[in-house]
Amino acid sequence: MFEKVDSLRQAIVFLKMLQDDSAVPKGMKEKMLSTIVVLEGVEPLMTKKNKAMAVLEALSDDPNMPSMTRTQLYSVISLLEVA
């Protein structure tokens, strides 16, 4: 149980760090913010996880996404899969 919560917290921290990255376009930062709001919400864990992963997977397919940011998003998605 605690590992799931830790993975979720780590995912939120990574998303917040990505939001502060100047290489990330503004539109992508807004989607990351909405994902953070979902993850911090009161819905059941599986619902939060699935919503967040869907948004992040769609975001990672964006051709304008910097390659380093895409790699970091994959790391966040992996953390959510464990949570």
N, C-alpha and C positions, 0 to 999 in steps of 0.2 A: 504494500500500500504506500509506504513512504517513498519507495523508488519511483512510483508513478507520479507522486506529487513533486518530487525533486526534478524529474524529467520535464514536467510541465513548467515548473519555475524556470528551469534552464532555457527552455524554448522561449519563454517570455523575455528573459534577459537578452538572449541572442537577437530576438526581433527588435528589441529596443536599441540594441547596439547598431543593428543594420539601419534603423531609422535615423540614427545620428550620422551615418556615413554620407559624405557629400557626393560620392559617386553614384548613389542610388537616386533615380529620377523621382520627382515629387509624386507622381501618380502611384508609383509603387510603394512609396512611403505611406500614402493614405491607405492602401490596401493592407499594409503591414499593421498600421494602427487599428484598423477594423478587426484584424485577426487577433491582436492583443486584447481588444475589448471582449471579443468572443471567449478567449481563453480565460479571462479574468471574471467572466460572468458566472451566474448561479445555476446554469443548466447542468445536467448530468455530464460526467466526464466524457463518456463516449460521444455524446452529441457535440460537445465543444471540440473534441479531437477531430471528429469527422468534418465538421464545418471548416475548421482551421486548415486541415490538410487539403481540402478541396480548393480553398482559396490560394494556398501556397503553391500547390501543384500547377494550377492555372497560371499563377504569377511566374513560376520558373520557366514556363514555356514561352514567355515573351521574348522576342528576338532582340529587344532593346536592353534586356537585362545584362549588366556587366557579368562576365564569366565568374569572377571571384564571388560576387553576390549570389549568383546561381548556386555555386558550390556551398556557400553558407546556408542558403535556403534548404538545400538537400539535407544538411546537417540538422536543421530545425525539424524538418519532416521526419527524419530518423528518430529524433528525440520524442516526437509526438507518437510515433508508432510504438515506442516502448511504453509510453505512459498509459 
